[in-house]
Amino acid sequence: IAALKASSDYCDTAYDSLTDAMATQPVKMFGRDWTRLGVLYFNVIHNNETYGTMVPYMRIKNIVPPTSEPRGAAKK
């Protein structure tokens, strides 16, 4: 849990520090040139795909995935 929180905090800092001027700056990732915005977008897509992979395993273990829990007034 601590490592997950630390990685989320790290990513939050990266997203918060991005400016319009920095968004198109080139950086290397996986040996290719990307823009800073492209790297952060890749991170979002990767997180979504990973979560999508985890959901069936949660369901197999009878765990309700957080995105399937009731929200707001409907929550009991």
ABEGO torsion letter per residue (X at the ends): XAAAAAAAAAAAAAAAABBAAAAABBBBBGGBBBBAAAAAAAAAAAAAAAAAAAAAAAAAAGBBBAAABBBEAABX
